[in-house]
Every structure is written in C-alpha cells, then in structure tokens.
Amino acid sequence: MDKIALIMEPGRLKLDGPMTASSLAPIWRRALEKARAAQQNVQPLTIDLSSAPKIDMAGITLLLALEQAHPGVTFEGLGQRPATLLARLRKEAKTAPPPPARAPIPRRGAALAQRVRDGLAFLGDITLAIITLPANLRFFRAADFFRLADQAGGQALPLILMLGYLIGMILAFQSAVPMRQFGADLYVADLVAIALFRELGPLLCAVILAGRTGSAFAAELGTMQVNEEIAALQTMGIDPATMLVLPRAGAMMLVLPGLTMAMDVAGLAGMATVLMLFGFPPAVIAAHVATTANVGRFLVGLAKSIPFGLAVALVGCRAGLSAGLGPRAVGEAATAAVVGGIVWTILLDGLFAVFSYRMHL
Amino acid sequence: MSAAVTLSGVGKSFGARELFRDVSFDVQEGEVFVVLGGSGCGKSTLMRLMIGLDRPNTGQIMVLGHDSARKPDLIRPMIGVMFQSGALFGSLSVLENVMLPLKIFTDLPAQAQTEIARLKLALVGLREAESLMPAEISGGMARRAAIARALALDPPLLFLDEPSAGLDPITSAGLDRLILDLRDMLGATFIVVTHELPSILAIADRCVMLDAKARGMVALGRPRELQAKSPNATVHAFFNREML
C-alpha cells in the first residue's frame, strides 16, 4: 500500500508520498484541520506537493477540500496533469447542480388506499378476463395450464405427503399423552380426523403452496415485468390476465383439492402409526375414523381448498404483475406473494368458519 | 511507453465450438484500444479473459505484469470494468454504487468517500442523479454511472464493454468525449469493446478486429488506416459499411 507523510511547518503543509485513494486515509482529517486552523487564524497556507509523485482523483479531491477549508491556499509543485485535473474538477464541482431533494415519502394511508384501488382494479381485470374467456380462448394456452398444474400439484405431492404424515403423527402424539390421563386416548383418532378434514388439511396445503407456488408465480411474472415481457404482450393486444393469470388460477384451483385429499390421507396414516405404537389395533382406529370423518366433513374441507387455491394464485400473480423495476422488485414480489397468500388463506378460513357455523355444516 | 496488456496466441472454445484462436496483440499504456467485430465474434468473451473472469484454452494474457488466468486477484484492484448492462447494484443509489469500492478498499473518512464519489459523478455529468436508484435512470446515465464506479479507485487500466450500444448519437458522442477526456486527464489505459463505427473512429488509437468466420483476428492497427487500405474484405466492409 502507498504511504504518505504530512509534514507541518508554520504556514506550510508538505505532502510527502503518493496522494492516492489507498494512501490518504491517515492524513485526510489532519490536513483539513490544519487548513481550517490556518483559516481561523487568518494565516496564509501553502501546500507543498513537490514530493507527491502521484496524485489521483482522490488526491485532487483532498486539494479541493483544502481549498474549501482555506480559500486562500496555494499549491506548490503541482504537476501539469494534476493541475489540469484540479482545474477541471474545480469547475465541475462549482457548476454541478446540487442533488435534488428526495421526494417526500408518501403517507402510509395514501399508499394503502392506492394498494386497495390497485387490488380492486386487478380483481376487475380478472373478472373481465373470465367473462371474455370464451372470446379469447386463443390466448389461454392449454400447454401452460397443464405445465403449471404439474408444477403446483404433481411436483408438490411428495412434500405434501411427507408433511401430512408428520403432522398427523405430531398431532396424535401431542394429544394422546394428555388424553391418556382420562382414558380417552383412542378418541385421538376422532380428533385428528376432524381437525385434518375440516381445518388443517386445506389450510396447511394452502400455506405450503403459498410458499412454494405462489412465490414462484410472483417471481416468474415479476421477472417478466422487469424484462418488459408483460408490456410486449399488451402491445401485441394479448391480455396478460387471460394468458398468464387464468391458467395459474385454474391450475391451483384444480390441484389444491387433490393435494388436500393427499394430506388428509397422509395425516391419518401418521395418526394411525402413533396409535398403533400405543397398542391400538388398526381395525379399532379405522372404525373411529369412519364414524367421525364422514363425507360431509370431508367435502367441507375440499370445498374450502378451491377458494384457497384461487386466493394463493391471484395474490402471487398480482404481486408479480405489480412488481417494480430492478432485481430487488422480484424479491419483494415473492415476499408479498407468500405473506399475502397466507393472510388471505387465513381470512377466508375465518369466513368459512362463520359461514359453516351459521349453516350448521 | 510499455505494454499494459499483452495477449500471446490466445484461443477460446466452448465445447466443440471454437470462438477464436491465436489472438495476439498488445495494448500500450495510455492508449485507447478498441476490440471490434461483428456480433458473436467473441469480443465480450475476449474482455472476460483479459479481466480474469474466464480462462483461455490456449495462450497467455498478461495484464499489468500478471497472468490474468493464474493471478486474477492481483489484477482486479488495478482495473476498472464497465459491463455492457452497467451492472449497477439495484439496491444502492447511484452515489452509493460509486462509493462502494472506496468503502471496501480504502480507509478514507466517510465524508472523503462521499466527496470523491461526487466528483466522479460530476466528471461523468451525473451529479444531479446521485440520489436516484439505478431503476430510475436511463440507459445512458447507467453507463456513465458505471464508468464513474469503474473509476472509483483511479485504476490505471479500464475495460468498457459496449459503452455506447443502444444509445442515441448525442449521448454516444458524449461518452466518447468522456473516454478521451479521462484518458487525457488521468493517463489511464482504456480497452473498449464495441462495434459502433462512429465511436471506434472517434476514440480508438488502435484497434483489433475479430471475425466469427475467420475464428480469430483479421486486423490490427489504426482505424483510419484500416478503413482506407485494409486488404481484408471483411475489414473493408466493416469500416466502409458495405455488404459483403
């Protein structure tokens, strides 16, 4: 690393060594303090640069800062090239307009209102796309639909089965221990079956797909937005909602009930494993499940999964399509898709709970 | 004057596809040297080899006295690179992009780093854009900001990949002027990859031309001389905008 020494004499500063970005750090502040002190004491100041063999732009910046600290400063031994550079940068520093003040941060309320308006506009676009789908079927690509269904459903199946099995085991184990104290541990089968069929099956599947598929939709569409592919579609007269959003929403609505069924079955298998380890025969467990997990409860869970799938897909697509510019926008869109997908799933689940209570379902 | 960069018998292939072979030339200190050629001839690949991001299959590249394939880490603090897209970091403002190398590689006080970065932005005419994010500036501004970032540590050697591609003639001419001004003021060596003929004629002291069909270099010399009297048909067509 280059080294430089600052030699201080009355009314004089000598810089001994190369004045470069890598050498100036140790002397920068001291040199400026000396210049300011000389200015305050109304003393002349000469900067001796005859022993500075190299002066780069960092060195010139220091000379300009010294000039600012002590307007009467004079430079001795400044070579021709650094002198030219100093003159040019002095001019640039004087003529450059000051940076504009940052735009005020919009108030949170106004930003939220804008988001609500944009969200409603998006829902309007999707509704219009559904209504006009028969006339725009050429924009709806069946190949995309099946590819997306495979990505969201087929490829997620092993994960759903594994998590369902583990969740069934954990639920059964955590419930069986306290219920055994009352001799009610066999009713764990009923408890887990009802919890899985009515609530946990569709809810957990939707949460998993919000993280796995909703974020992927947001990242894919966000990248298309950044690359101006969405704008290209629009200029070709192709509705992005029909071509990009409807296949994704349809695929999710198709696969989520199937995945919910898979999770229900895997969860029951996990529960049965634990109860068998506790000594209950499979026939008894099956009889309890058959009694409580009736078709009605099963169908309520499946019915819920369809709007959950729609919500996760729409939130993911909306996050992607409204992504800003730049690489950070894609990450933000993916985050918004996951958070929004989970929030909307739980909100819808709450509405279903109220609805099913009122309807005695 | 000594050579800042020397290429000896450099060849590069991707699998069975040979991009170029036996490329040899040197770039003198303080020179603006242009690597030119048609699309797909390997100009940007040659630049990646010179800055040590990739290794040649054959030959050797010496940059400021170091082998770029074997000692890329020794080269990098001494070079500045402007990539074709600008490659500004999207999460940092224009000023923070220029300050980044100063923050990482120097111990200068924060105020000094800011002042140095501001002067570099002023030099490329972007002082008023310092607080903007890369997504908020135009392509030409992004290129200039990238040049300012490449200049952050005052490297003696700068590589610019397609600095004026896709820019309007006025902005492009402004960038050409900037390159010449920087060379004159800083004494730095510039290696510029481009196929923009007006830029080549405006800035190049010397140039090398690569050709995809010939899989190598087809010309080396001063651009005006090549334009006037190159015996090679491709070179003549390139410089005189003729169909082959």
Contacts between the chains, C-beta under 8 A, distances in Angstrom:
chain1	res1	chain2	res2	distance
A	20	B	154	6.6
A	21	B	102	6.5
A	21	B	105	7.5
A	21	B	106	5.0
A	21	B	108	6.8
A	21	B	116	7.0
A	21	B	152	7.7
A	21	B	153	5.3
A	21	B	154	5.9
A	22	B	105	7.0
A	22	B	106	5.8
A	22	B	153	7.5
A	24	B	106	7.9
A	24	B	108	6.2
A	24	B	112	7.3
A	25	B	106	6.0
A	25	B	107	3.7
A	25	B	108	4.8
A	25	B	109	7.3
A	25	B	112	7.9
A	26	B	107	7.8
A	28	B	108	6.1
A	28	B	109	5.6
A	28	B	112	5.2
A	29	B	109	6.0
A	56	B	154	3.6
A	56	B	186	7.5
A	57	B	116	6.6
A	57	B	119	6.5
A	57	B	120	6.6
A	57	B	123	7.9
A	57	B	151	7.1
A	57	B	154	5.3
A	57	B	186	7.3
A	58	B	106	7.7
A	58	B	108	7.1
A	58	B	112	7.6
A	58	B	116	5.2
A	58	B	154	6.5
A	60	B	119	7.5
A	61	B	112	6.9
A	61	B	115	5.2
A	61	B	116	4.6
A	61	B	119	5.4
A	62	B	112	7.3
A	64	B	115	7.6
A	64	B	119	7.4
A	65	B	112	7.4
A	65	B	115	6.3
A	81	B	185	7.0
A	81	B	187	6.4
A	84	B	184	7.9
A	84	B	185	6.1
A	85	B	185	4.8
A	85	B	186	7.2
A	88	B	123	7.6
A	88	B	181	7.8
A	88	B	185	6.2
A	89	B	119	5.4
A	89	B	122	7.2
A	89	B	123	6.8
A	92	B	119	6.8
A	92	B	122	3.9
A	92	B	123	5.9
A	92	B	127	7.6
A	93	B	118	7.9
A	93	B	119	6.4
A	93	B	122	6.1
A	96	B	118	7.9
A	96	B	122	4.3
A	96	B	127	3.6
A	96	B	128	7.2
A	97	B	127	6.6
A	97	B	128	4.9
A	98	B	128	7.8
A	99	B	127	6.8
A	99	B	128	6.0
A	99	B	129	7.9
A	99	B	130	4.9
A	99	B	131	5.2
A	100	B	128	6.5
A	100	B	131	7.1
A	102	B	131	5.9
A	324	B	135	6.8
A	325	B	135	3.8
A	326	B	90	3.7
A	326	B	91	8.0
A	326	B	133	7.0
A	326	B	134	6.3
A	326	B	135	3.8
A	327	B	90	4.7
A	327	B	91	8.0
A	328	B	90	5.1
A	328	B	91	5.2
A	329	B	135	7.6
